């Protein structure tokens, strides 16, 4: 019985020493790990098409002209594309073009966590529009339209070639949103 008490006392003393020596270390909380993707600083160049509009685009993108005056800006290294569609305003169809662009955006509310609207008003160059930032696992991360309200209407959307996972594509989505803003800021109408 005495040996048991001595052994118990030694174990207790050892445990207390370990406990106090462990408590002396400073606790360091490490931040949660996040994916870090760095992209080159964008360089913008003018896109001149045989169409009634022009704009500046990121030189990292590849321009593919589609039927009519539609344009795809492909980003192969991000597996993303900004799709641009041009429509002329005829017979007072501006209202229906605006409704279609807004409906296309808000059809994504099923999967989107939130949709932010950012209006564009440039009365000097007659460019008016709306930029939509769609956060969440929606099929598209951004939509926009610009118009001169009389003759021209351009709409666009950003899609990735992958299953929507907003956490994974967030850095690329932010980078490409800046490219979309640059398109909206530099668009010029040809009369």
N, C-alpha and C positions, 0 to 999 in steps of 0.2 A: 504494500500500500504506500509506503514511503517513496519507493522508486517511482511509482505512478505519479505521486504529487510532484516530485522533482521534475520528472519528464514533462508533466503538464505545465509546470511553472516555466521551464525553459522554452517550450513551444509558445506559451503565452507571451513571454518576453521577446522572443524572436518575431512574433507576429506584430507586436506593438512597435518594435524597431523598424520593421519593414513598412508598416503603415505610416509612421512619422517621417521616414526618409522619403517615401513616395509623395507625401503631401508637400514637401519642400520645393519640388520642381514647379516651375511656372507653367501654367496651362496655356497652350497656344491653339486658338481656334483657326482652322484652315478654311478658306473660302471654298465654296462649291466649285468644282471643275466645270468649265464651260468651253465649248468648241470655239477655237479662235481661227478665223479665216481672214487672211489679209489679201486684199486685192490692190492692183496697181492704181495709182492716182489716175483718174480719168483724163483723157485728152479728147477734145471734141473737134469734129471736122464737119464741114457742111455737106449735106446730102442734096444733090441736085438731080431731080427726076424730071421726066417729061410729063409733069403733073402740075396742077394749079397750086402747089404748095412746096415749100422747102423747109428744112430744119437742120439742126446740128445733132450729131449722134456720137456716141463713144466709139473711138477707133478700135476698141476690143471687139466690137460687134461686127457681124457680117451682114450686109444689106442684100436682101433678096426681094426683088420686085415681083409682086403677084398680079393677078388679073386686075385690069383697070389701073387704079392708082393705089392699090393696097401694097403695103411694105411689111416684111418681117425683118426684125433686127434680131439676129441669132447670136447667142453667147455660148459657143460650144464648150468652153471651159467651165461654165456654170450649168450647162444643160438647161438653158432658159431661152425664151423668145418673147420679145415684145411685138405683138401683132397690131399693125396700124391699118385702119380701113378709112378710105376717103369716100364721101358721098356729096354730091352737089345738092344744094337746096333748091327745090323746084316746087312750084304750085303750093307754096305755103306749108311744106312738109317739115319745117323746123321743129314744130311741136312734137310730131311723131318721132323724129330722130332723137330728140331729147328724152322723150318717154322711154324709147327703146334702150338708150344708153343707161338710164337710171334703173330700169327694170333689170337689165342684165347684171348690173352691180348688186342690186338688192336681192336677186335670186340666190345669192351666196350667203344670205343670213342664216340659213339652216346650219352651216358648218362654221361660220365666222363667229369669233368672240366679240368683235366690235368692228365698226366701219367708221373711219374718220373722213370727213369731207373737207377739202381745201379748195376754195374758189380761186379762179384765175381771172383777173380783169386787167387788160392792157388796152386802154382806149386809144393810145397812140398808134398801135399796130393793128387795131381791131381784132384782138384775140380775147375771147371770153370762153370760160369753160369751168370744169370741175375735175379735181383729182381725188380719187377715192383710195384710201389705204385700208386694206382688208386684213385684219389680224385674225389668226386662227387657222384651222386646217381646211380652209376653203380651197377650191380648185385654182383660183387666181388670187394673187396677193395685192394687185393694184389694177385699177381701171381708170380711164380718163376720157374726156372729150374736150375738144376746142372747136370754136366756130367764129365766123365773122358776123353771124346772125343774118346774112343776106344771101351769100352764094356758096360758102364752103362749110363742110362739117367733117372733122377727123375724130375718130374714136380709137381707143387703144386699150390693150389688156396685156398683162404679164402672166405667163404660164411657165411652170417648170416641168421638165420631163421626168417627173417622179411622183410617187404617191404623196399627197399633201401632208407634210409634217412640219408645222410652222417653226418648232424649235430648231430643227435641222437646217431649214432654208433661210432662217431669219437674217443672217449676215448678208447673204446674196440678195435677199428681198430689199433690204435697206439700201444696198449699193445700187440696185437697179431702179429703185424709187427715185433716187437722185438723177439718174439718167432720164427717167420719164419727165421729171420736173424740167430738166434742161431742154427736152424736146418741146414741152409746152411753152417755155420761155423764149425759144428761138424760132418758133414756127412763123413763117411769112407766107402771105397769100400772094399769088401771082394773078394779075387781072388780065 
